[in-house]
Amino acid sequence: MHEWQVWLVASLLLFVAEMLAPGFWLLSVAVGCLVAGVVSLVVPGAVVPALSFAAGTLLSLVGIRPFLLRYLHPRGTEIRTNVDALAGRVGIVSERIDPGTGKGRVLVEGEDWRAASLMDAALEPGTRVMVVRVEGATLYVDKET
């Protein structure tokens, strides 16, 4: 097997491995291997392709990776999970929420949660409410309009 073939096979394997790994790190190394493979077709030996591998990898880390991260993983699109995902959801008061004691319960998506009202008025069972925020295991709700 020729030297350029080894570089190109390594590049293909790294491109495939990038599909399974996050962060576009392997993609940069694959681009470096691809550059080294093309250079080894033109220049025989090991030193020049190895240097072109290093240069190709570094340039793709600086040039390609930030571009891909910016456009494929934009900021502010994180997926909310667990209790953080409850903010903005609609629930039904299952146990009277008393503003004086701050005790009550709300049923949200089939789960019963401790709740406190953001309003000064009591919320009776059956009232539709919206979860405004979550602190610990307590949902702070407001009457749905």
N, C-alpha and C positions, 0 to 999 in steps of 0.2 A: 504494500500500500504506500502510495506517495505521501510526502509530507503535507501537501495541500489538501489531500483527501482526509487526512486525520483532522486538520483544522475545520474542514467543512462538516464532517460527521459530528465533531464536538459542538459546532455551532448549532446544528439541527437538534441535537439532544438537549442543549440548553434552551433553545426556543420552545421545545415541548415541555421541558421542566418548568419554564416560566408560567405556563398555563396552570400549574398546580401550586405555585408559590406566589405570595403577595409581594408587592413593593417594587417590581420591575428591576430588581438587582440582577437576576440571572439574564435578563434581556440585554443588559449592558455588557455582560461578559460574552454573551452569544454574538453581539455585534463585534466585539473585539476579536473573537475567533474567526468571524466571517472576513474581517479586514485582513487578518493574518493569513487566512487561506488564499485570498486573492493576491496578496503580496508574495506569498511563497510560490505562486505560479510564475511570477516574473523574476524574482530574485532567489536564487538557490541559497541554501544554507539555513542556519537556525537563528542567527543573531538578528537579522533584519526582520523576519516574521515575528519573532518574540517581541521586539521593540514596537512593531506595528500593532501587535496584540495589546500591549500595555497602553499605547496611545489611543487606539480605537476604543478600548474599554473606558479609559478616563474621559475621553471626549463624549462618549455616549452617556456616561454618568452625569456629566455636566450639561449636555445639550438635550438629550432625548428624555431622560428620566423626569426632570422637572416639568417638561411639557406634558408628558403623559399623566403625571400625578395631578397637574392643574386641571386638565380637561376631562380625565376619566374619574377622578375622585374629588369633585369640587367640595370646598369647605361648606359647612352648614347643612349638609345632607345626611348627618349621622342618623342612624336608626335608633329610635328610643325603644328601650326594652324594660321589662319588669314594671315596677311602680312608676317609673318615669313616663311610661307609655299611657298612663291613666289620665294625665292632664289633657283637658279638652274633651274627655268622654262624657257621655250622658248616663246618669244613673237614676235610681228610684229610691227614695227614702224608705227604709225598712223599719226603722225604729226612730221615733220622734227625736229631732235634733233641737235641743234646748240651748239657746244662746247664753243663758246664765251659767249653766254647768259645762257647756261645751261638749256634752255627750250626745251621741246618736250614732245611727248606723245607716249605711247606704249600700244598695246592691248595684254593682257595676260589672257588666259582662258576666253575670252569673256568680260573682264573688261578693261576699259580705265584708265591708270595710268599716272601720271606725271613722266617724266623720265629724267635722265641726263646720258650722255655718259662718260665712263671711258677713251675713246680714244680722241685724239686731232682732229680727222676728224669728219665731220658732218655725220649723219646717215639719209638717205632719207627714205620717206614713202615706205613701202613694204619690207624693210630690216629685215631679221630675226636676232633677238638678244637674248642673254641669260641674265637673271637677276642675277647679281653677289651679290648684297646686297640691303638691304632696310633700308632707314633712314627716319623715319616719314612716309609720304605718297609719298616719291620719290623713284623710283626704279633706281638703278645704273646698267646700262646695258653695255654689251660688244658685239661686232659683233660676231655672231655665226660662227664658222669655219667649 
